[in-house]
Amino acid sequence: MRSVLMSLTLVAGLLVAAPVATAAPGCALPGRTGWTDEGHDTDRVQFQPSVGARRVLTLFVDFPDAPATDATTEYENALAPADGWLREASYGRVSLSVTPLRRWLRMPQVSTSYGFDRGITFEQHELYVRQAVAAADPYADFSAYDLVYVVPTRAASAITFSPTYLYDRQTAGVVADGTRVKWAVTYGQDMWRWGFKVAAHETGHTFGLPDLYAFTAPGHQYVGGWDVMGLISGPAPRHFGWHAWKLGWIDDSQVTCATTRGRWTVGLTSGGVVGGVKIAVVRTGETTAYVVESRRATGLDARACSTGALVYRVDSAVRTGSGPIRVVDGNPGVTPPAGCAALDMAALRPGQSVQDGSVRVEVLSAGSGGDLVRLTVA
């Protein structure tokens, strides 16, 4: 491991040894799936920028077999908190500037014809988006927006779930007002189950983030409830620090990187604290790394089941839904309380340690806003 110059600094009430210099880009992994993954070389033509104000047009649709009988206000209000949530998650670096088109738009087909009950194909999904955009085109200028939300009436029970549309260069796509509609979230009735964080999850896909839950049962075997890209309603849904780095919500200076064997000590500030070193990364291969970060039961993570240093493995060659991030359980055998799962208890407290492969993580001390950890790579 390369030597890291250290100095004493006060971090959230902890006197810690903090790195003076880092080489964060050396731990940035390349994507290898050609789609949403944990690589840092995200194609910003395929996926939208993840910083700045993203201009969103919200469309409300009903159907010949499921006409809307209520106002659009409740639907608009249900998703509105997503902007504040993402602002906090990104330390103010991304926001949703949402414009609702406050009228019901009649879709030309019945709600049962789009195939949501069968998982919906890309072709069906693109048709659904195209028809919604065509219905709205007389009332909106699509060249003024980056992202489209399509929200169905509650009467359309056949529109069950909320997939994200990401355009394919090989298709004719969806075009309106001389602009190609490249990104759209088409909500389903599950928005009433998940709440506004479904907008944070699905919008995350347009930024290039993969699904962290398993596409095969059991669904949350990889990360439990630690990131909104996994269990949307999880007790600690703040994005992993790795995601914050990938999306440009934290800087290289907030990442400590190691690429060789050795031992070092680093002070980590928790995700809910602005500034400070957010993640320590041990690169173990071309597409693999271990990450350590600090989590506290505050802010977006107010319901966290455990707090402390969280350790997880990242593999940017693993496809979405197959475990590109996997939390290392620091407390195996602990019986979780009601509302918590086993992996929700994974965070390490002072005096605890975990060994996974060649990497050992020990928590030396903790304060209200961070952890002092020692990492050893054999």
N, C-alpha and C positions, 0 to 999 in steps of 0.2 A: 504494500500500500504506500502511495506517495505520502510524504510527511505533510502535515497541515500545521501551519503556524497558528498558535493559540494565544488568546489574551483573556483576562478576566473581565467579565461584563455583567451587569445586573439585568436579568431577563425575568420580568413578571415576578419579582420577589425572590428570585433564585440567583445566587452568585455562581455563575457557570463559566466554563471554558468555552468560548465561542470562536469559530473559525474566522481568521482574518482574511484568508484567501480560499477560494474554491475553484474547481474546474468543472462546473455543473454540466457543460455540454458533453463532457466525456461519458456521462451517464444517461444521456438522451438516447432512447432506443429507436431504431427504424421500424416502421410498420411493415408487416409482411403478408397481410391478408388481402390487400386491395380494397378494403371496405372500412367500416368503423373498427378501430383497434386501439391499442395503447401506444402506438408509435408517435413520435414527435414530429415526423415529417408529413403531417396532415395536408392533403391536397386541398388548398383553399379555393379551387375552382369547383371541385366536387362538393365541398362542405363550406358553409358560410363562415365568415369571420366570427371569432368568439369574444371579441372586445368591441367596445363602442355601443352606440344606441342602435339596436336592431329594429327596423321599422316593420311592424306586424299589422296586417289587415285581417280582421276576424269576420268570417262569413257565417251566417246562420241559415241552415237549410232544413226544409221539410220535404215531404214526398206525397205522391198521389194516394198511397195507401196509409200514410201517417201524417196528416196535416197538423201543423202547429195550432194550438188554441190559446197559447199564452204569450207573454211579451218576452223579448230577448234579454231584458234587464237581468233576470236571475242568472242566466247563462254567462253573461258578461261578468257579473260580480263574482261568480264562482271561480273564474280563472284569473281575475285581476291581481290577487296577491302574489302571483308568480313573478311579477316584475320585482317587487321588493325582496323576495326570496333570492332571486338570482343576483340582485345587486349586492346583498349581504354575502352570498357565497363567493362572489368574484371580487370582493373588497372594492366594490364600486366600479369595476372595469367593464362590466357589460350591463345593459339595461334593455327592457322591452318597451318600445314606444308603440303602444297598441291603439289602433283605430278600429272601433267596431262599426260595421255596416248594419245599422239598427233596423233591419227589415228581414222578414222571412223570404228566402229564395226557394222557389219550387224546383226540385230536381226532376228531370224528365222520366226517370224510371222509378219503379216501386222500390222500397227500401230493401226488400228481400232478394233483389236481383243482383246485388253487387258481390255476393260471396263472402261476406264477413263471417257467416256461420261456418265456412269451410277454410278460414284462415286468410282469404283473399289473395289473389295472385297480383304480381306487379302490374300486369296489363289491366286488371279490373280496378286496381287502386288508382292508376294513372287516369283511367276513364272517369272515375269518381271525382278526382280533383279537376279534370278538364271540364266536366259538366257543371261543377260548382263555380268555377271561374267564369265560364260562359254565362251562367245565370246572373253573376254579379257584374259582368263587364259593362253593362249600360250605366251602372251607378258608381263605378270606381275606376281610378287610373292605376293599373297594376305596376306601371313603371315607377311609382313612388314608394314601392314596398320591397322589402327583402324576403319576407316570410309570410305565408298565409296560414291562418287557422280556419278549419272548417268544423263547425259545431252543429250537430244534428238536434232536432227536436227530441224531447224526452219520449214522444209518442212513437219514435222509430226504434222499437226494441230490437230490431234485426241488426242495427248498427251497434255492435256489442263492444268492440274494443277500439283502442286509439293508436293505430300505426302511423309512422312518419314516412312521408313521401320524399325520397331523394332522387333527383333526376338521373337519368341514364343517358350518356352521350350518344348511345346507339339508337335512341328512339326519337320520334318527331317531337315528343315532349308536349308541354302545355305552354301556349303562347297567348299573351293578351297585351294590347297596347304596345306592340313592338318589343315586348319583354318576355323572356322565358321565365316561367314560374319554376324555380329550381327546388324550392323547399316548401313543404306544407305538412302540418300536423292535422290529421283528420281524427277528431275526437269521437269516442263512442260512449255508450252508457256507463262504461267503467269510470268516466270522469267524476261521476257522483259518488263512486266508492273511494277513489284515490284522492279526490280534492285537487286543489290547484297545483300540487307538486307533480301531477301528471304532465302539466305544461313544462315544468322544469326538466323532467325526465325526457320527454319527447323532443323538446328543443335541444337538449344535449346531443341527441343523435344528429341534428343538423349541424352541430359543431364538430362532429366526428367521433363522439364517444360511443363505445359499444355497450351492449347489455351485459350486466354483471350477474344477473340471475341465470340459472341453468335452464336451457330450453327443454331439458328432460328432468323428470322428478328425481329427488326433491329439489324444488325450484331455487332455494336459497342456501345451497350447500357451500358456496364459494366465499361469499362476503357477509352473509347474514343481513343485518339491517344497517350496515355502515355507510352506504352511499346511495343516493337517490337513483343512480343508474342500476341498482339492484332492487331491493325491496323499497318501493316508492313510499310506503307508509312506515318504514323502519324507524326505530327509536333514535338513530344518529345518522340522518340523511345527508349531512354536509358532504360535498364531494371530497374524495380522497385528495390529499396534497399532490399526489402524482397527477391527477386530473387538473388541479389548479395550475400546475406547472405546464402541462401539455397545452392548456387553453390560453396561457399567457396571463393568468390571474395572479401569479407570483413570478418574481424575477429569478434569473440564474443566481443572483447573489443570496437568495433565500434557500438555496439548495446546497447541501454538502455532498460531495461525490467521492467515492473511493473505487478504484478499479484493480487493486492488487491486494495481496495478503497483508495483515498487520492488525493494529489495534488503535482506536482513537476514541476520544470523548467529545460529545457535542451537546450543546444546549438547544432544545427545540421549544419554540413557542407554539401554543395550541392553535388549532385551526380558527378558533373564534377570536384570536388576538390579531390585530392589524400589525404587520411588520414582523421582523425577526426571522430566524431560520425556521423554515416550515417542514422540510423533509431531509433526512439523511438517506442517501442511496448507495447501495453496494452493487456495482455491476458485476454479474457473474457469467455473462456470455453475450453473444451477438444480439440476442433479443430478450435477455433475461436480467432481472435485478431484484434485490430485496429493498424494501422501503420501510423506514421507521418514521412515524409522525406522532404528535401529541394531540390527544382529544380530551375535551372537558364537557361536562353536562351544562353547557350554556348556549345561548343563542339558538342557532339552527339545530344543535345537538342537545337541547334542554332535556330530552327524555332518554339520554344515553344510559344504557344498562351498566356499563363499566367505563371508567376513565383512566387515562394514563398513556403509556407508550403503546401504540398499535403497530404491529409488524405484518407486512404482507409481501407476497411474491408477485411480480409482474412478468408477463411474457407477451411481447408484442407480435408474436407469430401465432398466438392462439385466437381463434375466431370468436366473434361475439356470441354469447350464450354458452360458451364452452369453458369459461373460467379464465379469462385473460388476467384477472386479478384474483388472488386467493389469500384470504386472511389466515395468518398463523395463529392458532389457538393457544394463547398464553396461559389459559386456565382450564385445561381439559379436566373433565370430571366434576366441575362445579355445576351444581343444580341451579339453573337460571330462575329468577322470580317470574311471576305471571307477567305476560306481555313481552318477555325476552326469550331469545333462542340461545343455543350454546355459543355460537360465534359472537353474539352480542356481548359476551363476558370476556372477550379475548384480550382486552387492554391490560398492560402490565403496570403494577404499582412498585414503589421503591422496595428494593430487596428481592424483587422477582427477576427472573431471567427466562429466556427461551433459546433453545438451540434448534436450528432447522438447517439441515445440510451443513455447509461449511461456515455458516454465519451464526454468531451468538450475540444476543442483545441483552444487556443488563440495565436495569433502572437504578441509578445511584441515588437520586433524590428527586423531589417534585415540589412545585409551588402552585399557586392558584392559577397560573397561566402557562405552565410548561413543565418539561421533564429534562433532567440531565441523564444522558444514557451513554453507556460504553458499548462500542461495537467491536467484535473480534472476528476476523476472517482467517480461518485456518488455511 
